[in-house]
């Protein structure tokens, strides 16, 4: 099964709904691997709720990670 790894940029209400809706996809594995926000506390909060391993308040720091993601903005 393919694994799709997502990065959420802008951890607002739409991003939270998107994260919740990923659980409805049954024919492939979708995971949120990073949350990037303007405010570290917002990114950390969404990451904690969604069990996301990485969160950032600087997109350049996230890009240094060097991994490929699908992006939801």
Secondary structure, 3 states (H helix, E strand, C coil): CCEEEEEEECCCHHHHHHHHHHHHCCCCEEEEEEEECCCHHHHHHHHHHHCCCCEECCHHHHHCCCCCCEEEC
